[in-house]
């Protein structure tokens, strides 16, 4: 009985570190992807026009405007989502948006990654981590926790 309580206390103490590690790992993956898109915008536009099969682009024939919109949205989601994850700010929302984005990425690029089990496994791993981050309660190593600590209580307003 005593060992069970000690293990529970240890695991409870490690949860904030595990949650932070998951946030940083997923943020690194999506952040680097977003950053690489900004490094060579012409290549990014080319990839969205010719390689990715983005669901809302018109029947696989992408005009320059819809391609630019899709590329901008993808880059913005990756960069803003990762920033919010690193800070632990609106973590559940950021993780949920990146979770949906991860699904869209698999759908858009499935014709290529379906032949690469490692790539599919990576997306599955990221999706599982993002699902957990969407569901876990707020942990102490985040701006969300700081906000909860100092925000006024409803009855004090």
Secondary structure, DSSP 8 states (H G I E B T S, - for coil): -HHHHHHHHHHHHHHHHHHHHHHHHHHHHHHHHHHHHHHTHHHHHHIIIII---TTSGGG---HHHHHHHHHHHHHHHHHHHHHHHHTSSHHHHHHHHHHHHHHHHHHHHHHHTT-HHHHHHHHHHHHHHHHHHHS---SSSHHHHHHHHS--GGG-
